[in-house]
Amino acid sequence: MNKLKCAVVLSLSVLTGMAVAADGGATKEDAVAMVKKGVAAIKSGGADKTYAEISDKGNATWHHQDLYLTVYQLDGTVKAHGANAKMIGKNLIDLKDIDGKAFVKERVDLAKTHGTFWQDYKFTNPETKKIEPKSMYCEKLDDTVVCGGIYK
């Protein structure tokens, strides 16, 4: 019976164009929407207040399944981090993923030349605690880049 229900839900999702994330995680659409909401909140409510809210793991506004926001200055310094508040204030420009990709440097370089973009790298999923492929949607805002990612 469970297989039948899954097949029906998947079929309906495909037919209606709904995005279904692997293992019930957040979708690309969820990431884009949360980043846009974050950018709007920073603009309207102020950076410091919004950064604190984003970095509070208990704040459901900025956490959805395995999706959370991060905000970096364009020099690589963390302004807000939804998965690990201990990173705030640290410059992570030289941080590399398991494959040696300097993803923070790549992210800030992309932000300097693109208003919005997707970036792929590998990172630890806070829900599974496993290193997984991740796609991060980012938008440049003044001298920062606001990002939210999904695990594939």
GROMACS elastic network, one bead per residue, 0.5 to 0.9 nm:
[ bonds ]
;  ai    aj funct       b0    kb
    1     4     6  0.51405   500
    1     5     6  0.63467   500
    1     6     6  0.87537   500
    2     5     6  0.50800   500
    2     6     6  0.61745   500
    2     7     6  0.85563   500
    3     6     6  0.51172   500
    3     7     6  0.61015   500
    3     8     6  0.86031   500
    4     7     6  0.50710   500
    4     8     6  0.61733   500
    4     9     6  0.86449   500
    5     8     6  0.51210   500
    5     9     6  0.61543   500
    5    10     6  0.85150   500
    6     9     6  0.51497   500
    6    10     6  0.59997   500
    6    11     6  0.84170   500
    7    10     6  0.51352   500
    7    11     6  0.59700   500
    7    12     6  0.84810   500
    8    11     6  0.50724   500
    8    12     6  0.60486   500
    8    13     6  0.84523   500
    9    12     6  0.51172   500
    9    13     6  0.60097   500
    9    14     6  0.85936   500
   10    14     6  0.61757   500
   10    15     6  0.85349   500
   10    20     6  0.77822   500
   11    14     6  0.51841   500
   11    15     6  0.60745   500
   11    16     6  0.85160   500
   12    15     6  0.50050   500
   12    16     6  0.59290   500
   12    17     6  0.82460   500
   12    18     6  0.81547   500
   13    16     6  0.52359   500
   13    17     6  0.57938   500
   13    19     6  0.68443   500
   13    20     6  0.70878   500
   14    17     6  0.51043   500
   14    18     6  0.62354   500
   14    19     6  0.77096   500
   14    20     6  0.85000   500
   15    18     6  0.78174   500
   19    27     6  0.63621   500
   19    28     6  0.78091   500
   19    29     6  0.76217   500
   20    23     6  0.88122   500
   20    24     6  0.73642   500
   20    25     6  0.82892   500
   20    26     6  0.82840   500
   20    27     6  0.66352   500
   21    24     6  0.54784   500
   21    25     6  0.52338   500
   21    26     6  0.59233   500
   21    27     6  0.52128   500
   21    28     6  0.82229   500
   21   150     6  0.85232   500
   21   151     6  0.84075   500
   21   152     6  0.75156   500
   22    25     6  0.59660   500
   22    26     6  0.83391   500
   22    27     6  0.85617   500
   22   151     6  0.79475   500
   22   152     6  0.63505   500
   23   152     6  0.89738   500
   24    27     6  0.87396   500
   24    65     6  0.80414   500
   25    64     6  0.85502   500
   25    65     6  0.58595   500
   25    66     6  0.58303   500
   25    67     6  0.77382   500
   25   150     6  0.73183   500
   25   151     6  0.71650   500
   25   152     6  0.85012   500
   26    29     6  0.81548   500
   26    30     6  0.59505   500
   26    31     6  0.71748   500
   26    64     6  0.69375   500
   26    65     6  0.60549   500
   26    66     6  0.61772   500
   26    67     6  0.59421   500
   26   149     6  0.84301   500
   26   150     6  0.59520   500
   26   151     6  0.77432   500
   27    30     6  0.50212   500
   27    31     6  0.64261   500
   27    32     6  0.87999   500
   27    67     6  0.86288   500
   27   149     6  0.87811   500
   27   150     6  0.63877   500
   27   151     6  0.85949   500
   28    31     6  0.50901   500
   28    32     6  0.62723   500
   28    33     6  0.86030   500
   28   135     6  0.82976   500
   28   136     6  0.87611   500
   28   137     6  0.79366   500
   28   149     6  0.77685   500
   28   150     6  0.65812   500
   29    32     6  0.51997   500
   29    33     6  0.61054   500
   29    34     6  0.85630   500
   30    33     6  0.51873   500
   30    34     6  0.60912   500
   30    35     6  0.86109   500
   30    64     6  0.83531   500
   30    67     6  0.79599   500
   30   148     6  0.88019   500
   30   149     6  0.89868   500
   30   150     6  0.85613   500
   31    34     6  0.52156   500
   31    35     6  0.61509   500
   31    36     6  0.85628   500
   31    67     6  0.68750   500
   31    68     6  0.82124   500
   31    69     6  0.86018   500
   31   136     6  0.78433   500
   31   137     6  0.64809   500
   31   147     6  0.81493   500
   31   148     6  0.52609   500
   31   149     6  0.58412   500
   31   150     6  0.67754   500
   32    35     6  0.52714   500
   32    36     6  0.61654   500
   32    37     6  0.85733   500
   32   137     6  0.63007   500
   32   138     6  0.80772   500
   32   147     6  0.86926   500
   32   148     6  0.73165   500
   32   149     6  0.86598   500
   33    36     6  0.51789   500
   33    37     6  0.61006   500
   33    38     6  0.85549   500
   34    38     6  0.60230   500
   34    39     6  0.86063   500
   34    61     6  0.87217   500
   34    62     6  0.72757   500
   34    63     6  0.88790   500
   34    64     6  0.89648   500
   34    67     6  0.85624   500
   34    68     6  0.80898   500
   34    69     6  0.76388   500
   34   147     6  0.87419   500
   34   148     6  0.69755   500
   35    39     6  0.61388   500
   35    40     6  0.85600   500
   35    69     6  0.69938   500
   35   137     6  0.74866   500
   35   138     6  0.70432   500
   35   139     6  0.72408   500
   35   146     6  0.64155   500
   35   147     6  0.59618   500
   35   148     6  0.58798   500
   36    39     6  0.51437   500
   36    40     6  0.62049   500
   36    41     6  0.86000   500
   36   139     6  0.79239   500
   36   146     6  0.87275   500
   37    40     6  0.51379   500
   37    41     6  0.61145   500
   37    42     6  0.86451   500
   38    41     6  0.50616   500
   38    42     6  0.61382   500
   38    43     6  0.85791   500
   38    50     6  0.76856   500
   38    54     6  0.82227   500
   38    62     6  0.79939   500
   38    69     6  0.78115   500
   38   146     6  0.74119   500
   38   147     6  0.88271   500
   39    42     6  0.52104   500
   39    43     6  0.62596   500
   39    44     6  0.86961   500
   39   139     6  0.78649   500
   39   140     6  0.88201   500
   39   141     6  0.70872   500
   39   146     6  0.69274   500
   40    43     6  0.51294   500
   40    44     6  0.61008   500
   40    45     6  0.81769   500
   41    44     6  0.51181   500
   41    45     6  0.52759   500
   41    46     6  0.70695   500
   41    47     6  0.80028   500
   41    50     6  0.64412   500
   42    45     6  0.54855   500
   42    48     6  0.80649   500
   42    49     6  0.79323   500
   42    50     6  0.56470   500
   42    51     6  0.77767   500
   43    46     6  0.58574   500
   43    47     6  0.71334   500
   43   141     6  0.89030   500
   44    47     6  0.86378   500
   45    48     6  0.86260   500
   45    49     6  0.67823   500
   45    50     6  0.66411   500
   46    49     6  0.57465   500
   46    50     6  0.62379   500
   46    51     6  0.85589   500
   47    50     6  0.52485   500
   47    51     6  0.58479   500
   47    52     6  0.85366   500
   48    51     6  0.51280   500
   48    52     6  0.62417   500
   48    53     6  0.87197   500
   48    79     6  0.86471   500
   49    52     6  0.53236   500
   49    53     6  0.64151   500
   49    54     6  0.87996   500
   50    53     6  0.50117   500
   50    54     6  0.60751   500
   50    55     6  0.85406   500
   50    80     6  0.85619   500
   51    54     6  0.51012   500
   51    55     6  0.61492   500
   51    56     6  0.87082   500
   51    70     6  0.87402   500
   51    71     6  0.77581   500
   51    79     6  0.66398   500
   51    81     6  0.79155   500
   52    55     6  0.51773   500
   52    56     6  0.63094   500
   52    80     6  0.69209   500
   52    81     6  0.89078   500
   53    56     6  0.52218   500
   53    57     6  0.83545   500
   53    58     6  0.88736   500
   53    59     6  0.64915   500
   53    61     6  0.83353   500
   53    62     6  0.73330   500
   53    80     6  0.86439   500
   53    82     6  0.85812   500
   54    57     6  0.75318   500
   54    59     6  0.72657   500
   54    61     6  0.80861   500
   54    62     6  0.54253   500
   54    63     6  0.79634   500
   54    68     6  0.76770   500
   54    69     6  0.64274   500
   54    70     6  0.76497   500
   54    71     6  0.89181   500
   54    80     6  0.63198   500
   54    81     6  0.66307   500
   54    82     6  0.53809   500
   55    58     6  0.88091   500
   55    59     6  0.82595   500
   55    62     6  0.82423   500
   55    68     6  0.88237   500
   55    69     6  0.80640   500
   55    70     6  0.80967   500
   55    80     6  0.54592   500
   55    83     6  0.71182   500
   55    84     6  0.72797   500
   55    85     6  0.55603   500
   55    88     6  0.85006   500
   56    59     6  0.55194   500
   56    60     6  0.88468   500
   56    62     6  0.82014   500
   56    63     6  0.89238   500
   56    81     6  0.84344   500
   56    82     6  0.64866   500
   56    83     6  0.84645   500
   56    84     6  0.89793   500
   56    85     6  0.75196   500
   57    60     6  0.76210   500
   57    62     6  0.79889   500
   57    63     6  0.69702   500
   57    68     6  0.87556   500
   57    82     6  0.60876   500
   57    83     6  0.67263   500
   57    84     6  0.83114   500
   57    85     6  0.85081   500
   58    61     6  0.89350   500
   58    62     6  0.87784   500
   58    63     6  0.79733   500
   59    62     6  0.59579   500
   59    63     6  0.66105   500
   60    64     6  0.67721   500
   61    64     6  0.76852   500
   62    67     6  0.80869   500
   62    68     6  0.58649   500
   62    69     6  0.67135   500
   62    82     6  0.73321   500
   63    66     6  0.74007   500
   63    67     6  0.57650   500
   63    69     6  0.76845   500
   63    82     6  0.72576   500
   63    83     6  0.88642   500
   64    67     6  0.50597   500
   64    68     6  0.66357   500
   65    68     6  0.82652   500
   65   127     6  0.80172   500
   66   125     6  0.70720   500
   66   126     6  0.66627   500
   66   127     6  0.62219   500
   66   149     6  0.83683   500
   66   150     6  0.70094   500
   66   151     6  0.75357   500
   67    82     6  0.86127   500
   67   148     6  0.64682   500
   67   149     6  0.60163   500
   67   150     6  0.61017   500
   67   151     6  0.84124   500
   68    81     6  0.78694   500
   68    82     6  0.51520   500
   68    83     6  0.67450   500
   68   147     6  0.83597   500
   68   148     6  0.56810   500
   68   149     6  0.70445   500
   68   150     6  0.88120   500
   69    80     6  0.76147   500
   69    81     6  0.62647   500
   69    82     6  0.53198   500
   69    83     6  0.80504   500
   69   146     6  0.69933   500
   69   147     6  0.54843   500
   69   149     6  0.74962   500
   70    78     6  0.75622   500
   70    79     6  0.76351   500
   70    80     6  0.53460   500
   70    82     6  0.60139   500
   70    83     6  0.82447   500
   70   145     6  0.82362   500
   70   146     6  0.59565   500
   70   147     6  0.52784   500
   70   148     6  0.64358   500
   70   149     6  0.89751   500
   71    77     6  0.85826   500
   71    78     6  0.60387   500
   71    79     6  0.53043   500
   71    81     6  0.65133   500
   71   144     6  0.66208   500
   71   145     6  0.56266   500
   71   147     6  0.62573   500
   71   148     6  0.89467   500
   72    75     6  0.77068   500
   72    76     6  0.57213   500
   72    77     6  0.54467   500
   72    79     6  0.54197   500
   72    80     6  0.71336   500
   72    81     6  0.86966   500
   72    91     6  0.87993   500
   72   104     6  0.85445   500
   72   108     6  0.77450   500
   72   143     6  0.86135   500
   72   144     6  0.54140   500
   72   145     6  0.53800   500
   72   146     6  0.67550   500
   72   147     6  0.84321   500
   73    76     6  0.54831   500
   73    77     6  0.52010   500
   73    78     6  0.64248   500
   73    79     6  0.66675   500
   73    91     6  0.89004   500
   73   108     6  0.78004   500
   73   143     6  0.58362   500
   73   145     6  0.64478   500
   74    77     6  0.73168   500
   74   105     6  0.88603   500
   74   107     6  0.87057   500
   74   108     6  0.52148   500
   74   109     6  0.78121   500
   74   111     6  0.75883   500
   74   112     6  0.75455   500
   74   140     6  0.89989   500
   74   143     6  0.57009   500
   74   144     6  0.53533   500
   74   145     6  0.68591   500
   75    91     6  0.74447   500
   75    92     6  0.87546   500
   75    93     6  0.69485   500
   75   105     6  0.82916   500
   75   108     6  0.71057   500
   75   143     6  0.87416   500
   75   144     6  0.86579   500
   76    90     6  0.81210   500
   76    91     6  0.51536   500
   76    92     6  0.54001   500
   76    94     6  0.83134   500
   76   104     6  0.64137   500
   76   105     6  0.67830   500
   76   107     6  0.86669   500
   76   108     6  0.66845   500
   77    87     6  0.87995   500
   77    88     6  0.76072   500
   77    89     6  0.59138   500
   77    90     6  0.53532   500
   77    92     6  0.60947   500
   77    93     6  0.72549   500
   78    81     6  0.70021   500
   78    87     6  0.63315   500
   78    89     6  0.52981   500
   78    90     6  0.56866   500
   78    91     6  0.62949   500
   78    92     6  0.72474   500
   79    87     6  0.84266   500
   79    88     6  0.54359   500
   79    89     6  0.61409   500
   79    90     6  0.84103   500
   79   144     6  0.84620   500
   80    84     6  0.87692   500
   80    85     6  0.70512   500
   80    87     6  0.79565   500
   80    88     6  0.57803   500
   80    89     6  0.84013   500
   80   146     6  0.89817   500
   81    84     6  0.55767   500
   81    85     6  0.54391   500
   81    86     6  0.82296   500
   81    87     6  0.67726   500
   81    88     6  0.65736   500
   82    85     6  0.67065   500
   83   126     6  0.70185   500
   84    87     6  0.59342   500
   84    88     6  0.80096   500
   85    88     6  0.55834   500
   86    89     6  0.82528   500
   86    90     6  0.83636   500
   87    90     6  0.55374   500
   87    91     6  0.83847   500
   87    92     6  0.84346   500
   88    91     6  0.85596   500
   91    94     6  0.80830   500
   91    95     6  0.88562   500
   92    95     6  0.52077   500
   92    96     6  0.88944   500
   92   104     6  0.65249   500
   92   105     6  0.81355   500
   93    96     6  0.86842   500
   93   102     6  0.74893   500
   93   103     6  0.80931   500
   93   104     6  0.52448   500
   93   106     6  0.86823   500
   93   108     6  0.83564   500
   94   102     6  0.60446   500
   94   103     6  0.82151   500
   94   104     6  0.69916   500
   94   105     6  0.66101   500
   95   100     6  0.87362   500
   95   101     6  0.81966   500
   95   102     6  0.56730   500
   95   103     6  0.68573   500
   95   104     6  0.63292   500
   95   105     6  0.78651   500
   96    99     6  0.75031   500
   96   100     6  0.51194   500
   96   103     6  0.59731   500
   96   104     6  0.75906   500
   96   105     6  0.89073   500
   97   100     6  0.52723   500
   97   101     6  0.53098   500
   97   102     6  0.66718   500
   97   103     6  0.68460   500
   97   121     6  0.68144   500
   97   122     6  0.57416   500
   97   123     6  0.65254   500
   98   101     6  0.73949   500
   98   121     6  0.87999   500
   98   122     6  0.66779   500
   98   123     6  0.78169   500
   98   131     6  0.81748   500
   99   121     6  0.84114   500
   99   122     6  0.77019   500
  100   103     6  0.86882   500
  101   104     6  0.87742   500
  101   106     6  0.83315   500
  101   121     6  0.72354   500
  101   122     6  0.86402   500
  102   105     6  0.55810   500
  102   106     6  0.62164   500
  102   107     6  0.86706   500
  103   107     6  0.59046   500
  103   108     6  0.86537   500
  103   119     6  0.82743   500
  103   120     6  0.83075   500
  103   121     6  0.66913   500
  103   122     6  0.88611   500
  104   108     6  0.62688   500
  104   109     6  0.84785   500
  105   108     6  0.53763   500
  105   109     6  0.60619   500
  105   110     6  0.85089   500
  106   109     6  0.50879   500
  106   110     6  0.60271   500
  106   111     6  0.85414   500
  106   119     6  0.84075   500
  107   110     6  0.51446   500
  107   111     6  0.61660   500
  107   112     6  0.87437   500
  107   119     6  0.71575   500
  107   138     6  0.81854   500
  107   145     6  0.80586   500
  108   112     6  0.62676   500
  108   113     6  0.89174   500
  108   140     6  0.88425   500
  108   144     6  0.82185   500
  108   145     6  0.69962   500
  109   112     6  0.51968   500
  109   113     6  0.67535   500
  109   114     6  0.86772   500
  110   113     6  0.53288   500
  110   114     6  0.57011   500
  110   115     6  0.84052   500
  110   116     6  0.85136   500
  110   117     6  0.74268   500
  110   119     6  0.87272   500
  111   114     6  0.51539   500
  111   115     6  0.62551   500
  111   116     6  0.71884   500
  111   117     6  0.77500   500
  111   138     6  0.77052   500
  111   139     6  0.71046   500
  111   140     6  0.54509   500
  111   141     6  0.88268   500
  111   144     6  0.81057   500
  111   145     6  0.63117   500
  112   115     6  0.77626   500
  112   140     6  0.76259   500
  112   143     6  0.88122   500
  112   145     6  0.89720   500
  114   117     6  0.65907   500
  114   139     6  0.82054   500
  114   140     6  0.75272   500
  115   138     6  0.82166   500
  115   139     6  0.57228   500
  115   140     6  0.52950   500
  115   141     6  0.81875   500
  116   137     6  0.74377   500
  116   138     6  0.55589   500
  116   140     6  0.64496   500
  117   136     6  0.81850   500
  117   137     6  0.58785   500
  117   138     6  0.54873   500
  117   139     6  0.67917   500
  118   135     6  0.64660   500
  118   136     6  0.54244   500
  118   138     6  0.63246   500
  118   149     6  0.88932   500
  119   134     6  0.81380   500
  119   135     6  0.54973   500
  119   136     6  0.50239   500
  119   137     6  0.65421   500
  119   138     6  0.78744   500
  119   149     6  0.88265   500
  120   133     6  0.71703   500
  120   134     6  0.56701   500
  120   136     6  0.63235   500
  121   132     6  0.85076   500
  121   133     6  0.58854   500
  121   134     6  0.54873   500
  121   135     6  0.66899   500
  121   136     6  0.82147   500
  122   131     6  0.63008   500
  122   132     6  0.53869   500
  122   134     6  0.54254   500
  122   135     6  0.84155   500
  122   151     6  0.87794   500
  123   130     6  0.80216   500
  123   131     6  0.50986   500
  123   132     6  0.56404   500
  123   133     6  0.65607   500
  123   134     6  0.63937   500
  123   151     6  0.85185   500
  124   127     6  0.86740   500
  124   128     6  0.79397   500
  124   129     6  0.57726   500
  124   130     6  0.52352   500
  124   132     6  0.61068   500
  124   133     6  0.87023   500
  124   134     6  0.88336   500
  125   128     6  0.54991   500
  125   129     6  0.52175   500
  125   130     6  0.56226   500
  125   131     6  0.61439   500
  125   132     6  0.64107   500
  125   133     6  0.89572   500
  125   134     6  0.85162   500
  125   151     6  0.70406   500
  126   129     6  0.52765   500
  126   130     6  0.78320   500
  127   130     6  0.82106   500
  128   131     6  0.84434   500
  132   151     6  0.64696   500
  132   152     6  0.70785   500
  133   150     6  0.86447   500
  133   151     6  0.58984   500
  133   152     6  0.56106   500
  134   149     6  0.64900   500
  134   150     6  0.56190   500
  134   152     6  0.58408   500
  135   148     6  0.85179   500
  135   149     6  0.53815   500
  135   150     6  0.54471   500
  135   151     6  0.64582   500
  135   152     6  0.73288   500
  136   147     6  0.62928   500
  136   148     6  0.55574   500
  136   150     6  0.64162   500
  136   151     6  0.87333   500
  137   146     6  0.83515   500
  137   147     6  0.54703   500
  137   148     6  0.55019   500
  137   149     6  0.58528   500
  137   150     6  0.84315   500
  138   145     6  0.63485   500
  138   146     6  0.54416   500
  138   148     6  0.66207   500
  138   149     6  0.84463   500
  139   144     6  0.85271   500
  139   145     6  0.55838   500
  139   146     6  0.53533   500
  139   147     6  0.65142   500
  140   143     6  0.74038   500
  140   144     6  0.58769   500
  140   146     6  0.63263   500
  140   147     6  0.87884   500
  141   144     6  0.52085   500
  141   145     6  0.57469   500
  141   146     6  0.70083   500
  142   145     6  0.79722   500
